[in-house]
Each structure stands twice: as structure tokens, then as C-alpha cells.
Amino acid sequence: MWTLDGDGPLYQQVYRAARRAILSAELAPGTRVPSTRGLARDLGVSRNTVILAYDQLFSEGYLAAREGSGTFVASNLPDDLTESIRSDRGERRQADIFSPRLAAYGRRLVDLSDRQPLTWEARAAPLSFDFRYGRPNFFDFPHDTWCRVLARRARRASVKQLDYGPPAGRDELRSAIAEYLWRSRGVVCTPEQVVVVNGSQQALDLAARVLVDQGDRVVIEEPHYPGARLAFECAGAEVVAGELDGDGLRVDSLPADRPIRLVYVTPAHQFPSGVNMPVQRRLEVLAWAEKVDTIIFEDDYDSEFRYSGRPVEALQGLDRAGRVLYSGTFSKLMFPSLRLGYMVLPAALVAPVVAAKAVCDTGCSALDQVALADFMQEGHFDRHLRRSRTRNAKRREALLHALQRYLGDRVEVSGVNAGLHVLAWLQGFAARRLPALRRRAAEQGVGIYPVSPYYREPPKRAGLLLGFASLQEREIDEGIRRLASVLDGES
């Protein structure tokens, strides 16, 4: 008698058991199958369960009825189908899986993402003192307020909000973003220039798809955000590393032998070094872009968090030639799973980027968009940002104090005036020893992350990217104390 696999609803288990028997030739074509009543009795299930399973087998052509004679395995099944080509879970054996030919984009994507994955590392258990960059502190977020705003919008949702939304985003959110960016970052735009996207990575992908052809030259900073490099290389670009100094990207170091299609920069808080590009250098970059006829992608990923000095307005706000494509995200200001970000485009790029986005996803979640628009327009977003900035400033101070207290002159720290991470260079510690240090630190509950993945050529020094936003001050202090203890053991 057939064996049920215990996975899912009973009728599906009966269906799979019968299908396995047919595909393995246990029930040959033309063989009569048990009656629904008899099979239900033998399997200890209800007759309705068996009827549902048989109905699915009839609809898929595995069974056929003969009037007055009963139910039989269909006689027209091909011979190769009835061979043992399925495992107990209904999956093909590995040798029988079809291997399609990938397009050039697919081949590049597989190759590059294997070498530079963007997903978080899987851990068997969470670490108590995890200095992973990119996570906000979820306890800072006004969850109850957000739930009230979202629930209110859900209760009042119109048919329009339940339908597909415009690919460029809901008008309410585009207007709220344009107003916020003008107030906070000096970005000059109309709501029509704002395109709502599923985070900054989609913004990079859209820019690459719309602007970059195979063989085009694209400049990225060195070190850099790997997601940008991946997006451009998958599009077939020749990616060129631009040198940095204390003021950011040095345009005088870039090659002039061939045209440059696009340059990717993080001027407010260079990732991951933390360098802030001053106004004079920003004007140099804009003048250079006009001279060489290129486009600038400005990634303003965490400029809201600045702890000393007045924030420098966005590169886009200084642009008078319409060459800057500006991008930001709500992942670090709200929470990552919201999956909402934005692009501010020169007018000539709005139509092609919106068309490309329509092909990708037909638009972001309308309910989340209108709820976020309310959250911003009612002042909740600004209040949350002020609180987060204050709390993250205290966490930053706790991290700097702990590094000085426990590591002293064994560490050199950069990128401390803004953002949600610092870059810590370990003095006198060989970079090749970092994997062992990470393992030892993890055994003590401390998560540390080398800076080497953010370089095309790994640096000779041992550097750590230490994110602090997701930890409390006492956790930061204890985590660095444990890291120092591990370093002492490695000396």
C-alpha cells in the first residue's frame, strides 16, 4: 500500500503517493486503481480526501475513467514518463535536470555574485555583540506609531490602493520625499523627478540597465560598495577604480584615454572609509563630469547621521547641468524589510527609468507607500530621525571610547564624524590573520567584519568595519572588551 510522506494537507499526500506509484511503474498504464472508498479505508483517511486527490490526478491526465468499469491509470502516458524519474519528493534526479544556456548577463551574474555575494552571512546562532554594518536599531523605531498609521491606511484603503500602482511610485510619497530632501539635503527637484524603488540596490540596477552598454567604462571609488560594482559589471561595464584622498574621489587620477559613461560616488560619507567630500572637491567633480560628458550616480546612503559640523548639501543640489542621478533609502532610517528607497532623476531620465522599473516589478507596494507618506507628512519621520541621530551619537561615542580604552594605540580609527560605522585599522596585525581572529571573536559572541571585501585589491593592513547602530552602549563596550581580549590572545 502507498505510504504518505507526512508533508502538507492529506489530499496532497495521497496525490503524491499515487503519482509516485504511476511514475515508478508500480501502477502501469491501464492498471485499475483502488476505489476511493477502499483506498480511504486502507490509508485511514476520509473518502473526501481521496476524492480530492483523484480529482487532481484526473485533471493532470494521470487517471482515466471507464464507464461502468472504474478508474484506471491513463493508457497514453509515454514510456519514459513512467520510468523511475522522480524521487520521493517528486523532484528529478540531478542527472536529469535540464541545464539551460545562460545569456551573457546571467553568466556574469552567477560568476560575480559567487565571488562577491550581497546577502548576509548565515549564522547557526546570533551573536550577542554583533558589529555588523547596515542594521538600524529596531528598538529605536516607533513601532506602535507606524502600526497605527499603517492600520489606518489599511482600513481606509480604496480600490485604487488595492490595484497595481504607478511604477514611478504613489504621488503622495513622491511629494513627501521631494519636500524632505529639499529641507534636509538641499536636493532640488519636483515630485515628478522622484521615482520610488525597492531600495538603493534596485536604483543601481536600473541605472546600469538604462545607461550602461557592454564595454562602457564606469568609475567607482576604491574602496567601494560591492553592490554598485556588481550591478555595473553584470551590465557588462568595464569598471575602473578611482583613487581617493582625504577629500574623496580624485578626478585628476582618472584615465582620459577613453570615454567614461558613469561615475559612482558616495560624497556625504564615503563607503566604507567615511571620508566627507568638501564643497570645493564637489564642484571639481561636477566640472569634470561636464568636461568629459559623463553622468554621476550620487549614493546618499546614510547622510542623515552626521555628528559634528554642518551637513554639506547633496552634490545634486550643486548641479546646474542636470548630470547627477541621486539615490537614497529608508532601510537605515526606518527598517530594511520596508524595501523602499528613491531616485531623483534629471528630467530626461525619468521616462526611461520608469519604463525599466515597470518591466522589473510594475511598482512598489501601494499600501506601504501611502502609509510612509502619512508618516512623513504628520511629522513622525522627522521626530524618529532626531531621536535616532541622538541615540546613534551616543553609541558612536561609546564605540570610540571603548576602542581607546581597550585597544589604545593598537587601533587607528577613521570615518567617525558621520554614518553608522567606523573603519578600524589594527596596527601591527597581519591581514592574513583576520579569518582566525574572526573565528576566535565569534566564539566569544563578538561579530567582526573585515574591510577587505570592499576593495578590488585587498589592503595589506588588517581593517575592520564596525557598525554600531544595532547595539546598546553597554553591549558596544563589552563587545570591544572581548575583542581586545581575543587580540591579546592572538599576539
C-alpha positions as CSV (number, residue, x, y, z in Angstrom):
1,M,0.0,0.0,0.0
2,W,1.1,3.5,-0.7
3,T,3.0,5.4,2.0
4,L,2.1,9.0,2.8
5,D,5.1,11.4,3.3
6,G,3.5,13.5,6.1
7,D,4.2,16.8,4.3
8,G,1.2,19.1,3.9
9,P,-2.5,18.5,3.5
10,L,-3.7,14.9,3.4
11,Y,-5.2,15.1,0.0
12,Q,-1.8,16.3,-1.4
13,Q,0.0,13.4,0.3
14,V,-2.4,10.9,-1.3
15,Y,-2.0,12.6,-4.6
16,R,1.8,12.4,-4.4
17,A,1.7,8.8,-3.3
18,A,-0.5,7.8,-6.3
19,R,1.6,9.8,-8.6
20,R,4.8,8.2,-7.4
21,A,3.3,4.8,-8.0
22,I,2.4,5.7,-11.5
23,L,5.7,7.3,-12.4
24,S,7.7,4.5,-10.9
25,A,5.6,1.9,-13.0
26,E,4.3,0.4,-9.8
27,L,1.0,1.1,-11.4
28,A,1.4,0.5,-15.1
29,P,-0.6,2.3,-17.8
30,G,-4.1,0.7,-18.0
31,T,-4.0,-0.6,-14.4
32,R,-7.1,-0.3,-12.4
33,V,-6.6,1.9,-9.2
34,P,-8.4,1.3,-5.9
35,S,-11.8,2.8,-5.4
36,T,-12.0,6.0,-3.4
37,R,-13.8,4.2,-0.6
38,G,-11.4,1.3,-0.5
39,L,-8.3,3.5,-0.6
40,A,-9.7,5.8,2.1
41,R,-10.2,2.7,4.4
42,D,-6.7,1.3,3.7
43,L,-5.0,4.7,4.3
44,G,-7.1,5.7,7.3
45,V,-8.2,8.9,5.8
46,S,-11.6,10.3,4.8
47,R,-13.2,9.4,1.4
48,N,-13.3,13.2,0.6
49,T,-9.6,13.3,0.9
50,V,-9.1,10.6,-1.7
51,I,-11.7,12.2,-4.0
52,L,-9.7,15.5,-3.9
53,A,-6.5,13.6,-4.7
54,Y,-8.1,11.6,-7.6
55,D,-9.6,14.8,-9.0
56,Q,-6.2,16.3,-9.2
57,L,-4.8,13.2,-10.9
58,F,-7.7,13.2,-13.4
59,S,-7.1,16.9,-14.2
60,E,-3.4,16.3,-14.8
61,G,-4.1,13.3,-17.1
62,Y,-2.7,10.5,-14.9
63,L,-6.1,8.8,-14.4
64,A,-8.9,8.0,-16.8
65,A,-12.4,6.7,-16.0
66,R,-14.1,3.9,-17.9
67,E,-17.9,3.9,-17.7
68,G,-19.1,1.0,-15.6
69,S,-15.6,-0.3,-15.0
70,G,-13.9,2.0,-12.6
71,T,-10.8,4.2,-12.6
72,F,-7.6,3.3,-14.4
73,V,-4.1,4.7,-14.9
74,A,-4.2,6.6,-18.2
75,S,-3.0,4.3,-21.0
76,N,-1.5,7.0,-23.2
77,L,1.4,8.0,-20.8
78,P,4.7,8.0,-22.6
79,D,7.1,5.2,-21.6
80,D,9.9,7.5,-20.5
81,L,7.5,9.3,-18.1
82,T,6.7,6.0,-16.3
83,E,10.3,5.2,-15.6
84,S,11.7,6.0,-12.2
85,I,12.5,9.6,-12.9
86,R,11.2,11.1,-9.7
87,S,12.4,10.9,-6.1
88,D,10.2,10.6,-3.1
89,R,9.7,14.3,-3.0
90,G,8.7,14.5,-6.7
91,E,12.0,16.1,-7.8
92,R,14.0,15.0,-10.8
93,R,17.3,13.2,-10.2
94,Q,20.2,15.6,-10.6
95,A,21.5,13.9,-13.8
96,D,18.1,14.5,-15.5
97,I,17.9,18.3,-14.7
98,F,18.0,20.4,-17.8
99,S,20.8,22.9,-17.9
100,P,19.8,25.9,-20.0
101,R,22.3,28.1,-21.7
102,L,22.5,31.4,-19.8
103,A,22.7,34.7,-21.5
104,A,25.8,36.8,-21.1
105,Y,24.1,38.8,-18.3
106,G,23.2,35.5,-16.5
107,R,26.7,34.2,-16.8
108,R,28.3,37.4,-15.5
109,L,25.7,37.5,-12.6
110,V,26.5,33.9,-11.5
111,D,30.2,34.4,-11.7
112,L,30.3,37.8,-10.0
113,S,27.8,37.0,-7.2
114,D,29.7,33.8,-6.4
115,R,32.8,35.9,-5.8
116,Q,31.1,38.8,-4.2
117,P,27.8,37.8,-2.5
118,L,25.5,40.6,-1.3
119,T,23.3,38.5,1.1
120,W,24.0,38.5,4.8
121,E,26.2,35.6,6.1
122,A,24.2,32.8,7.6
123,R,25.0,32.0,11.2
124,A,24.0,29.0,13.2
125,A,23.1,31.3,16.2
126,P,23.0,35.1,16.6
127,L,26.0,36.8,18.2
128,S,25.5,38.8,21.4
129,F,27.8,41.6,20.3
130,D,27.5,41.8,16.5
131,F,29.2,44.8,14.9
132,R,27.6,44.1,11.5
133,Y,27.2,47.2,9.4
134,G,23.8,48.2,7.9
135,R,21.3,47.3,10.6
136,P,19.4,50.1,12.3
137,N,18.4,49.6,15.9
138,F,14.9,48.2,15.7
139,F,14.1,49.2,19.3
140,D,14.6,52.9,18.3
141,F,11.8,52.7,15.7
142,P,8.3,53.9,16.9
143,H,6.7,50.6,16.0
144,D,3.3,51.4,17.6
145,T,3.1,54.7,15.7
146,W,3.9,53.1,12.4
147,C,1.4,50.3,13.1
148,R,-1.4,52.9,13.8
149,V,-0.6,54.8,10.6
150,L,-0.4,51.6,8.5
151,A,-3.6,50.2,10.0
152,R,-5.5,53.5,9.4
153,R,-4.5,53.4,5.8
154,A,-5.4,49.7,5.5
155,R,-8.9,50.3,7.0
156,R,-9.5,53.1,4.5
157,A,-7.8,51.5,1.6
158,S,-9.6,52.4,-1.7
159,V,-9.9,50.1,-4.7
160,K,-7.2,52.3,-6.3
161,Q,-4.8,51.5,-3.4
162,L,-5.5,47.7,-3.8
163,D,-4.8,47.8,-7.5
164,Y,-1.4,48.0,-9.3
165,G,0.2,51.3,-8.6
166,P,2.2,53.6,-10.9
167,P,5.8,52.2,-11.5
168,A,7.2,55.6,-10.5
169,G,5.5,55.5,-7.1
170,R,2.5,57.0,-5.4
171,D,2.2,60.7,-5.8
172,E,1.7,61.2,-2.1
173,L,5.1,59.7,-1.3
174,R,6.9,61.3,-4.2
175,S,5.8,64.7,-3.0
176,A,6.8,63.9,0.6
177,I,10.2,62.7,-0.4
178,A,10.8,65.8,-2.6
179,E,9.9,68.1,0.2
180,Y,12.0,66.2,2.8
181,L,15.1,66.1,0.5
182,W,14.9,69.9,-0.1
183,R,14.7,70.6,3.6
184,S,17.3,68.1,4.8
185,R,19.8,67.7,1.9
186,G,19.3,70.7,-0.4
187,V,18.2,68.4,-3.3
188,V,16.5,70.5,-6.0
189,C,13.7,68.6,-7.7
190,T,10.0,68.3,-8.4
191,P,7.9,65.3,-7.3
192,E,7.8,64.2,-10.9
193,Q,11.6,63.7,-10.8
194,V,11.3,61.2,-7.9
195,V,11.0,57.5,-8.6
196,V,10.2,55.2,-5.7
197,V,12.3,52.0,-5.8
198,N,12.7,48.8,-3.8
199,G,15.9,50.1,-2.0
200,S,19.1,51.5,-3.3
201,Q,20.2,48.3,-4.9
202,Q,17.3,48.5,-7.4
203,A,18.3,52.1,-8.1
204,L,21.8,50.9,-9.0
205,D,20.4,48.1,-11.2
206,L,18.0,50.4,-13.0
207,A,20.8,52.9,-13.7
208,A,23.0,50.2,-15.1
209,R,20.2,48.8,-17.3
210,V,19.3,52.2,-18.7
211,L,22.6,53.9,-19.0
212,V,25.4,51.3,-19.4
213,D,26.2,49.2,-22.6
214,Q,28.5,46.3,-22.9
215,G,32.1,47.6,-22.7
216,D,31.2,51.1,-21.3
217,R,33.6,52.4,-18.8
218,V,32.2,53.1,-15.3
219,V,34.2,54.6,-12.4
220,I,33.7,53.6,-8.8
221,E,35.5,54.7,-5.7
222,E,38.3,52.5,-4.2
223,P,37.3,51.2,-1.7
224,H,33.7,51.0,-2.6
225,Y,30.2,49.4,-2.0
226,P,30.3,46.0,-3.7
227,G,26.7,46.2,-4.7
228,A,27.4,49.0,-7.1
229,R,30.3,47.2,-8.7
230,L,28.2,44.1,-9.1
231,A,25.4,46.0,-10.8
232,F,27.7,47.7,-13.3
233,E,29.8,44.6,-14.1
234,C,26.7,42.5,-14.6
235,A,25.6,45.1,-17.2
236,G,28.9,44.4,-19.0
237,A,30.7,47.6,-17.9
238,E,34.5,47.9,-17.6
239,V,34.7,49.1,-14.0
240,V,37.6,51.4,-13.2
241,A,38.7,52.1,-9.6
242,G,39.0,55.8,-8.8
243,E,41.7,56.9,-6.3
244,L,40.7,58.6,-3.0
245,D,42.4,61.1,-0.9
246,G,41.3,63.0,2.3
247,D,38.7,64.9,0.3
248,G,37.2,61.9,-1.6
249,L,37.4,60.9,-5.3
250,R,40.4,62.4,-7.2
251,V,39.2,63.1,-10.7
252,D,42.7,64.1,-11.8
253,S,43.7,60.5,-11.3
254,L,41.1,59.0,-13.7
255,P,42.2,57.8,-17.2
256,A,41.4,60.0,-20.1
257,D,42.2,57.6,-23.0
258,R,38.5,56.5,-23.4
259,P,35.1,58.0,-22.6
260,I,33.7,57.4,-19.1
261,R,29.9,56.6,-19.2
262,L,29.2,57.0,-15.5
263,V,30.9,57.7,-12.2
264,Y,29.5,56.3,-8.8
265,V,30.3,58.3,-5.7
266,T,29.3,58.5,-2.0
267,P,30.3,62.1,-1.3
268,A,28.5,62.7,2.1
269,H,30.1,59.7,3.8
270,Q,32.4,57.7,1.5
271,F,31.7,54.0,1.9
272,P,33.5,52.5,3.7
273,S,36.3,54.9,4.5
274,G,34.0,57.6,5.9
275,V,35.6,60.5,4.0
276,N,33.4,63.5,3.5
277,M,33.8,65.3,0.2
278,P,34.1,69.1,0.8
279,V,32.3,71.7,-1.4
280,Q,35.4,72.6,-3.4
281,R,36.0,68.9,-4.4
282,R,32.3,68.5,-5.2
283,L,32.5,71.5,-7.6
284,E,35.6,69.9,-9.2
285,V,33.7,66.6,-9.7
286,L,30.8,68.4,-11.3
287,A,33.1,70.5,-13.6
288,W,35.0,67.3,-14.6
289,A,31.7,65.5,-15.4
290,E,30.6,68.3,-17.7
291,K,34.0,68.4,-19.4
292,V,34.2,64.6,-20.1
293,D,30.4,64.4,-20.7
294,T,29.6,61.8,-18.1
295,I,26.8,61.1,-15.6
296,I,27.2,61.0,-11.8
297,F,25.4,58.5,-9.6
298,E,25.3,60.0,-6.1
299,D,24.5,57.4,-3.4
300,D,23.4,59.3,-0.3
301,Y,23.0,56.1,1.8
302,D,23.3,57.5,5.4
303,S,24.0,61.2,5.3
304,E,21.2,61.9,7.8
305,F,23.6,60.7,10.6
306,R,26.2,63.5,11.0
307,Y,27.7,64.2,14.4
308,S,29.9,67.2,14.0
309,G,29.9,70.2,11.7
310,R,27.1,71.3,9.4
311,P,25.9,68.8,6.8
312,V,27.2,69.6,3.3
313,E,24.3,69.8,0.8
314,A,24.0,67.0,-1.7
315,L,26.0,67.0,-4.9
316,Q,22.7,67.1,-6.7
317,G,21.9,70.4,-5.2
318,L,25.0,72.0,-6.6
319,D,24.5,70.5,-10.1
320,R,23.4,73.0,-12.7
321,A,23.9,70.8,-15.8
322,G,21.5,68.0,-14.9
323,R,24.2,65.3,-14.7
324,V,23.5,63.9,-11.2
325,L,21.3,61.0,-10.5
326,Y,20.7,61.0,-6.8
327,S,19.7,57.9,-4.7
328,G,18.7,57.3,-1.1
329,T,17.0,54.6,1.0
330,F,14.7,54.2,4.0
331,S,16.4,51.0,5.1
332,K,18.6,52.6,7.7
333,L,16.1,55.3,8.7
334,M,13.1,53.0,9.1
335,F,13.7,49.3,8.8
336,P,15.2,47.2,6.0
337,S,12.2,45.0,5.2
338,L,10.2,48.0,4.2
339,R,12.1,47.9,0.9
340,L,11.5,51.4,-0.1
341,G,14.0,53.9,-1.5
342,Y,14.1,56.6,-4.1
343,M,15.9,58.0,-7.1
344,V,15.9,61.7,-8.1
345,L,16.5,61.8,-11.8
346,P,17.3,64.5,-14.3
347,A,14.1,65.2,-16.3
348,A,15.4,63.4,-19.4
349,L,16.0,60.2,-17.5
350,V,12.6,59.9,-15.8
351,A,10.7,58.2,-18.7
352,P,13.4,55.5,-19.5
353,V,14.0,54.7,-15.8
354,V,10.2,54.4,-15.1
355,A,9.8,52.2,-18.2
356,A,12.6,49.9,-17.0
357,K,11.1,49.7,-13.5
358,A,7.7,48.8,-15.0
359,V,9.4,45.8,-16.7
360,C,11.0,44.8,-13.4
361,D,8.2,44.9,-10.9
362,T,5.2,47.1,-12.0
363,G,5.6,49.2,-8.9
364,C,6.3,49.0,-5.1
365,S,3.6,48.2,-2.5
366,A,1.0,51.0,-2.7
367,L,-0.1,50.5,0.9
368,D,3.4,50.9,2.3
369,Q,3.9,53.9,0.2
370,V,0.9,55.8,1.3
371,A,1.5,54.9,4.9
372,L,5.0,56.2,4.7
373,A,3.8,59.4,3.1
374,D,1.4,59.9,6.1
375,F,4.3,59.0,8.5
376,M,6.4,61.7,6.9
377,Q,3.7,64.4,6.5
378,E,2.5,64.0,10.0
379,G,6.0,64.6,11.5
380,H,6.6,61.1,12.8
381,F,9.6,60.6,10.5
382,D,11.4,63.8,11.5
383,R,10.9,63.0,15.2
384,H,12.2,59.5,14.7
385,L,15.2,60.8,12.8
386,R,16.1,63.3,15.5
387,R,15.8,60.6,18.2
388,S,17.8,58.1,16.2
389,R,20.5,60.7,15.5
390,T,20.9,61.5,19.2
391,R,21.0,57.8,20.2
392,N,23.4,56.8,17.5
393,A,25.7,59.7,18.5
394,K,25.8,58.2,22.0
395,R,26.6,54.7,20.5
396,R,29.3,56.2,18.4
397,E,30.8,57.9,21.4
398,A,30.6,54.6,23.3
399,L,32.4,52.8,20.5
400,L,35.2,55.4,20.2
401,H,35.7,55.4,24.0
402,A,35.8,51.6,24.1
403,L,38.3,51.4,21.3
404,Q,40.5,53.9,23.0
405,R,40.1,52.2,26.5
406,Y,40.7,48.6,25.4
407,L,42.9,48.9,22.3
408,G,44.6,52.3,22.6
409,D,47.3,52.8,20.1
410,R,46.8,49.3,18.6
411,V,43.9,50.7,16.5
412,E,43.6,53.7,14.1
413,V,40.0,54.8,13.5
414,S,38.6,56.7,10.6
415,G,35.1,57.8,9.4
416,V,33.9,58.9,12.8
417,N,32.0,62.1,12.0
418,A,29.0,60.6,10.2
419,G,27.2,57.4,9.4
420,L,26.6,54.2,11.3
421,H,30.0,52.6,11.2
422,V,33.7,53.3,11.7
423,L,36.7,51.9,10.0
424,A,39.2,50.5,12.5
425,W,42.7,49.6,11.3
426,L,44.5,47.1,13.6
427,Q,48.1,48.3,14.0
428,G,50.8,45.6,13.8
429,F,48.3,42.8,13.0
430,A,48.7,41.0,9.7
431,A,45.6,41.0,7.4
432,R,46.1,37.2,6.7
433,R,45.3,36.5,10.4
434,L,41.9,38.1,10.2
435,P,39.9,34.9,9.5
436,A,41.3,33.3,12.6
437,L,40.6,36.4,14.6
438,R,37.0,36.4,13.4
439,R,36.6,32.8,14.5
440,R,38.0,33.4,17.9
441,A,35.9,36.5,18.3
442,A,32.7,34.7,17.3
443,E,33.5,32.1,20.0
444,Q,33.3,35.0,22.5
445,G,30.0,36.2,20.9
446,V,31.6,39.1,19.0
447,G,30.9,39.6,15.3
448,I,33.6,41.5,13.4
449,Y,33.8,42.1,9.7
450,P,37.0,42.7,7.6
451,V,37.1,45.7,5.3
452,S,38.8,43.7,2.5
453,P,35.6,42.7,0.6
454,Y,35.2,46.5,-0.2
455,Y,38.5,46.6,-2.1
456,R,39.3,45.3,-5.5
457,E,42.7,44.5,-4.3
458,P,42.7,43.6,-0.5
459,P,44.7,46.1,1.6
460,K,47.8,44.9,3.3
461,R,46.6,46.3,6.6
462,A,44.0,44.5,8.7
463,G,40.9,46.6,8.8
464,L,37.5,46.1,10.4
465,L,34.2,47.7,9.5
466,L,32.5,48.2,12.9
467,G,28.8,49.0,12.7
468,F,27.3,50.4,16.0
469,A,23.7,51.3,15.3
470,S,22.1,48.0,16.3
471,L,23.9,47.7,19.7
472,Q,23.3,49.5,23.0
473,E,26.2,51.3,24.6
474,R,26.9,48.7,27.3
475,E,26.9,46.0,24.5
476,I,29.4,48.0,22.5
477,D,31.7,48.4,25.5
478,E,31.5,44.7,26.3
479,G,32.0,43.6,22.7
480,I,35.2,45.7,22.3
481,R,36.5,44.5,25.6
482,R,36.1,40.9,24.4
483,L,37.6,41.7,21.1
484,A,40.6,43.2,22.9
485,S,40.9,40.1,25.0
486,V,40.9,37.9,21.8
487,L,43.6,40.1,20.2
488,D,45.7,39.8,23.3
489,G,45.5,36.0,22.9
490,E,46.5,36.3,19.2
491,S,49.6,38.4,20.0
